[in-house]
Amino acid sequence: MEEIRTDSKPQIGCLVLAAGASRRLGSPKQLLIYDGKTLLRRAAETAVDAGFEPVIVVLGSEIERSNSEISGLDVKIHINKDWELGMSSSIKSGLEHLLKIQPEIDGILISLCDQPKITSKHLDLFVKKFKVTKASIIAAHYEGVAGVPTLFSKECINDLLKIEGDKGAKDFIRGDKFTVETIELPEAAFDIDTPGDAGI
């Protein structure tokens, strides 16, 4: 494994996944208001404030409204035309776009817009642990499982580009091909699945 210099900050990009239509919810989850901001705006601001470069926001459903929500932020917007195929298509599409912008990347953090209790300080923990452990995968750990947010090293990229279905990278994270380190992050367990979760 290539050693990452500990005296400099690794080049880590971020994918904010916000392409779904949230059919179970009945309305676009990313546009729900939580504590004064849409989930999309909050997630994008969190990634930017954590210093990821570049930050790619992957959109699909409700493009126009979503686009206006992140206006003025230092993010790159990528439209996943195949968003209806599931989360894996957004990961692959967004990652391909990120690599065109920054091919010499050390890693990529994948985040969702429906975990509003995740802060920029939380995300910075992933970068710090990545520098120290040099693990292939740094995943959040909550409710007994590893999940998102997750930071993947560049050695995982080819495998990420091959995932299929609507599970995202869960099976990938919980597999045994790569070394996995976790960060206890109970805040990640709170996600928005119903209007009631958002206080509506």
N, C-alpha and C positions, 0 to 999 in steps of 0.2 A: 504494500500500500504506500502511495506517495505521502511523504511527511508534510504536514502543514506547518508552516512557520508560526511559532507561538508569539513572535514579536510584532506581528502585523495581523490586521483583521482579515479573515478570509473573505473572498468574493462570493457572497451568497445572494441569490435572487429569491423572489417570493412570488408564488402563484396564489391569488385570492380567487377562489372558485365561487362564482355567483351567476351561473348560467341557467339554473333550473327554473321550472315553472311552479314547483311546490304544489303539485296536484292534491296531495293529502291535506295540505293546509287550506287550499281553495283560493289562494292569492299568492303573488310572488313574494316569497319569504324575504328576499333581499331588500324589499321596499317597506317592510314593516318598521314602524317606529319603536325604538327601545330607548328609554331614558333620554328622549329628546332628539335622537338621530336615527336615521334608517340603519338597519343592520349592515347594509353595503357600505355606507359612508364610514361607519364606525370601524369596520374591518379594514378598509383601505387606509384610513388614517393611522390605524394601529401599525400596519406594515410599514408605512412611510416613516412614522415616528421611530420605529425600531432600526431604521437605517439600511433596510434591504435595498439592493440595487442590481437590476431593476425590479420594480414591483409591477407585475402583470395582473390586471384584473380581467378575468375571463367571463364574458357575458354571452348570453344566448337568448333567453326569453326576456321580454320587456326591455329591449336594447335602448330605446330612446329615453325612457324614464330613468333607467339605471345610469345611463351615460350622464345625464344631467345631475345626478346625485353625487358624482365624483368629480364634477367639473372643478378645475382649479388645483387639484391634487397632482403631485409629481408621480403619476402612474402612467403605464402604457395600457391601453385598452385593446383587448383581443376578442374578436367575435368568433365563437365556436359555432359554425353552421350546423354541426352534427350534435348539438347539445342534447337532443332528445334521445340519443343513444346511451346516455348515462354519464355518470361522473368521470369514468375512465376516459371518455372522449375529450372532456374538458381538460383533464390532466395532460393528456398527450398533445392536444392541440396547443394548449398554453405553453407547454414545455418546448415544443418545436419553435414557437414564436420567440420565447425567451432566448433560446440558443442562437437564433439569428441575430438578436440584439447583442448578446454577450456570450459568445461561444467558449471563452476561457473562464468558465465558472467553476468554483470549488464545490458548490452545493446549491440546493434549492429547497426552500421551505414551502410546504403546502398548507394553506389555511382555508378555513371555511368562513362564511359570513354569518353563520347562525350560532356562534359561540361568543356572545357579546361581553362576557366577563374576562375574556383574554385581553391582556394589555400589552403595550410595547415592551414593558419590563419583562413580562413573561416570555415573549418571543426572543428577547435578547439572551435569555438563559440557554436557549438552544444553540446559539452561536458560540457562547462561552464554553458550553460542554463539548461542542464539536471541536473546538481548538484544543481542549485538554485531552479528550479521549481518542480523537481521530477515528471514532466509530463510523461505520457506513451509514447508520440510521440513528437519529436521535428522535424518539417519539414521546409524546405526552402519555402519562400513565394515570388512569382514573377509573374508578369502579372496577378494578381488577383486570383491566385490559389496556393494551397499548393502542393509541390512535392518534388522530390529528389534534393539534398541529404536529407536523412531522418534518424534520429536516433530513434530506437525503444527500449523501455525498455524490460527487460526479461519477463514481464508479457504479452507481445505481441507475444512471440515466437510461442506458440502453434497455434495461429491464422495465423501467417505468413506461417507456415508449411502446411496450408490448402488452400492457394490461388491457383487459376487456371487461365489459359489463358495467353495472351500476354500483359496485361495491367500492369504487375508488381504489385506494392502495392498501386496504385493510389486510387482505390475505398476504400481500407483499410484505407488510410491516411485521406480521406475525409468523412469517416463514423462517427458515433456518439457513438461507443462503448467505445472508450478510450479518455482520455484527450489529447488534442493536443495543443501544443504551436508552434509558428512559428518564424522564423528569416527572416527579410527582406534581400533578397539576389538576387538583380537584375542580378548579374553575372551568376546566374544559368539559366537565360532565354536564354543565348547564347549557342546553341548546334549545333553540326555538322550534317547536313542532306544532304548536297551536297558538291561536291568537291570545289565549290566556297566559301562555308563557311570556308573551311580550307585554303583558299587563293590559291587554285590550278587552 
